[in-house]
């Protein structure tokens, strides 16, 4: 029973660990390529970039997969490549699987890039047919298979790459009892969020949210048209030109309002809202039209 439990823990690997291992391997290869280009006396021509990438991949394969050692990214995630038997037993990769890894991960990508460039230069009818007819169909089929494999990986958690599924190899734990290390990027996000939360909890009680909301509302709303004078069309006075009582208070937005009062600009507010605003700021202005509140009277 203990052996079965150990084998199961060795095989069951978190999906995020497998994806992180792939990404780390790619980033480490990019760093090695950049350092090699900076250390070399002569600059590498751009046309030899695929060969340089292939050489780095071959060197990485030779000193990791070929000798049954984990890749740098997999080691950081406590993972290694292994062949899982039907009963969950993890076995070392066979030579056929190792050469297949070299073929699918290194040689075929390099041949694909060079083959496309060769077909583009030739311009023969066969090359044109392969480049514009056959290649897009093959690429579309490959993309469909990769997408299906990734959905299966998300469902069952094994074979994160289609190439691994074809070879029958998986990423398994080096030490099943080791605890997963949390990424520094995630830790930094948590620390920043906690600091921001504490800062907001300290500052928000000191902010007058009501006044802030009024200022924002005042700036976002379009100012109302000024009322016509008594000499306007039909001799209508200012009171007649003003709109009827609004449905909500201009300060708190409550409806119905508590003890409504009409201001000098003919807008209506709750008694407690406008009274507290006038006590805090004797030169308070109406949040609806921006005019200064000079007087208040009970709503008739």
LINZISUL-V860991 format. One record per residue. N is the residue number from 1. RES is the residue in one letter. SS is DSSP state (hx for helix, st for strand, lp for the rest). D_CENTER is the distance of its C-alpha to the mean C-alpha in Angstrom with 2 decimals. Layout:
N	RES	SS	D_CENTER
N	RES	SS	D_CENTER
//
This chain:
1	X	lp	42.11
2	X	hx	40.67
3	X	hx	40.25
4	X	hx	38.40
5	X	hx	36.07
6	X	hx	35.40
7	X	hx	34.83
8	X	hx	32.40
9	X	hx	30.34
10	X	hx	30.44
11	X	hx	29.16
12	X	lp	26.48
13	X	lp	23.42
14	X	lp	19.96
15	X	hx	17.57
16	X	hx	14.94
17	X	hx	17.88
18	X	hx	18.81
19	X	hx	15.50
20	X	hx	15.36
21	X	hx	18.97
22	X	hx	18.43
23	X	hx	15.81
24	X	hx	18.13
25	X	hx	21.09
26	X	hx	19.69
27	X	hx	18.86
28	X	hx	22.28
29	X	hx	24.00
30	X	hx	22.56
31	X	hx	23.80
32	X	hx	27.15
33	X	hx	27.55
34	X	hx	26.95
35	X	hx	29.37
36	X	hx	31.89
37	X	hx	31.86
38	X	hx	32.38
39	X	hx	35.14
40	X	lp	37.06
41	X	lp	39.97
42	X	lp	39.59
43	X	lp	36.45
44	X	lp	35.16
45	X	lp	35.53
46	X	hx	32.44
47	X	hx	34.19
48	X	hx	34.32
49	X	hx	30.58
50	X	hx	30.39
51	X	hx	33.37
52	X	hx	31.90
53	X	hx	28.73
54	X	hx	31.01
55	X	hx	33.24
56	X	hx	30.49
57	X	hx	29.30
58	X	hx	32.95
59	X	hx	33.53
60	X	hx	30.50
61	X	hx	31.81
62	X	hx	35.34
63	X	lp	34.68
64	X	lp	32.17
65	X	lp	32.43
66	X	lp	36.08
67	X	lp	37.30
68	X	lp	35.18
69	X	lp	32.93
70	X	lp	29.15
71	X	lp	26.94
72	X	hx	25.54
73	X	hx	21.97
74	X	hx	23.47
75	X	hx	25.83
76	X	hx	23.14
77	X	lp	21.81
78	X	lp	25.45
79	X	st	25.57
80	X	st	28.06
81	X	st	29.11
82	X	st	31.70
83	X	st	33.51
84	X	st	33.55
85	X	lp	36.84
86	X	lp	37.49
87	X	lp	38.33
88	X	lp	35.21
89	X	lp	37.00
90	X	st	35.04
91	X	st	37.11
92	X	lp	36.88
93	X	lp	35.98
94	X	lp	39.01
95	X	hx	39.93
96	X	hx	39.21
97	X	hx	35.62
98	X	hx	35.25
99	X	hx	36.66
100	X	hx	34.53
101	X	hx	31.43
102	X	hx	32.75
103	X	hx	33.46
104	X	hx	30.16
105	X	hx	27.81
106	X	hx	29.92
107	X	hx	32.82
108	X	hx	31.47
109	X	hx	28.47
110	X	hx	31.00
111	X	hx	33.54
112	X	hx	31.11
113	X	hx	30.34
114	X	hx	34.01
115	X	hx	35.28
116	X	hx	33.33
117	X	hx	34.71
118	X	hx	38.17
119	X	hx	38.15
120	X	hx	37.08
121	X	hx	40.01
122	X	hx	42.63
123	X	lp	42.57
124	X	lp	44.92
125	X	hx	44.87
126	X	hx	43.65
127	X	hx	40.86
128	X	hx	39.87
129	X	hx	39.87
130	X	hx	37.80
131	X	hx	35.27
132	X	hx	34.96
133	X	hx	35.93
134	X	hx	35.43
135	X	hx	32.36
136	X	hx	30.04
137	X	hx	31.22
138	X	hx	30.68
139	X	hx	27.15
140	X	hx	26.37
141	X	hx	28.00
142	X	hx	26.13
143	X	hx	22.72
144	X	hx	23.89
145	X	hx	25.03
146	X	hx	21.84
147	X	hx	19.85
148	X	hx	22.55
149	X	hx	22.53
150	X	hx	18.82
151	X	hx	19.42
152	X	hx	22.41
153	X	hx	20.54
154	X	hx	18.13
155	X	hx	21.36
156	X	hx	23.68
157	X	lp	21.73
158	X	lp	23.93
159	X	lp	23.99
160	X	lp	20.39
161	X	lp	21.94
162	X	hx	24.59
163	X	hx	26.78
164	X	hx	26.94
165	X	hx	28.02
166	X	hx	30.72
167	X	hx	31.99
168	X	lp	31.80
169	X	lp	30.07
170	X	st	27.33
171	X	st	25.56
172	X	st	27.50
173	X	st	27.85
174	X	lp	30.15
175	X	lp	31.04
176	X	lp	30.17
177	X	lp	31.16
178	X	lp	28.76
179	X	lp	25.96
180	X	lp	22.32
181	X	lp	21.19
182	X	lp	18.10
183	X	lp	15.89
184	X	hx	16.62
185	X	hx	13.08
186	X	hx	12.66
187	X	hx	16.15
188	X	hx	15.52
189	X	hx	12.77
190	X	hx	15.35
191	X	hx	18.15
192	X	hx	16.70
193	X	hx	15.95
194	X	hx	19.46
195	X	hx	21.08
196	X	hx	19.65
197	X	hx	20.81
198	X	hx	24.23
199	X	hx	24.55
200	X	hx	23.95
201	X	hx	26.36
202	X	hx	28.91
203	X	hx	28.63
204	X	hx	28.19
205	X	hx	31.73
206	X	hx	33.18
207	X	lp	31.71
208	X	lp	33.84
209	X	hx	31.30
210	X	hx	34.06
211	X	hx	35.03
212	X	hx	31.49
213	X	hx	30.94
214	X	hx	34.27
215	X	hx	33.50
216	X	hx	30.22
217	X	hx	32.02
218	X	hx	34.91
219	X	hx	32.87
220	X	hx	30.91
221	X	lp	34.02
222	X	lp	36.54
223	X	lp	39.89
224	X	lp	42.64
225	X	lp	45.60
226	X	lp	48.57
227	X	lp	51.47
228	X	lp	54.54
229	X	lp	57.73
230	X	lp	60.88
231	X	lp	62.27
232	X	lp	59.50
233	X	hx	60.03
234	X	hx	62.25
235	X	hx	62.69
236	X	lp	59.75
237	X	lp	59.10
238	X	hx	55.83
239	X	hx	55.61
240	X	hx	55.96
241	X	hx	53.27
242	X	lp	50.64
243	X	lp	48.40
244	X	lp	49.17
245	X	lp	47.70
246	X	lp	43.92
247	X	lp	42.51
248	X	lp	40.47
249	X	lp	40.91
250	X	lp	39.51
251	X	lp	38.43
252	X	lp	37.06
253	X	lp	36.67
254	X	lp	38.88
255	X	lp	40.97
256	X	lp	43.87
257	X	lp	44.60
258	X	lp	46.68
259	X	lp	49.92
260	X	st	48.85
261	X	st	50.26
262	X	st	50.57
263	X	st	49.97
264	X	lp	51.97
265	X	lp	49.45
266	X	lp	50.06
267	X	lp	46.65
268	X	st	46.57
269	X	st	44.77
270	X	st	45.11
271	X	hx	47.86
272	X	hx	45.80
273	X	hx	42.90
274	X	hx	45.16
275	X	hx	47.54
276	X	hx	44.89
277	X	hx	43.50
278	X	hx	47.05
279	X	hx	47.81
280	X	hx	44.77
281	X	lp	45.19
282	X	lp	48.69
283	X	lp	47.49
284	X	lp	44.70
285	X	st	43.69
286	X	lp	42.88
287	X	lp	39.16
288	X	lp	40.02
289	X	lp	42.18
290	X	lp	41.99
291	X	lp	45.79
292	X	st	47.32
293	X	lp	48.50
294	X	lp	52.22
295	X	lp	53.68
296	X	st	52.93
297	X	st	55.09
298	X	st	55.02
299	X	lp	53.85
300	X	lp	56.87
//
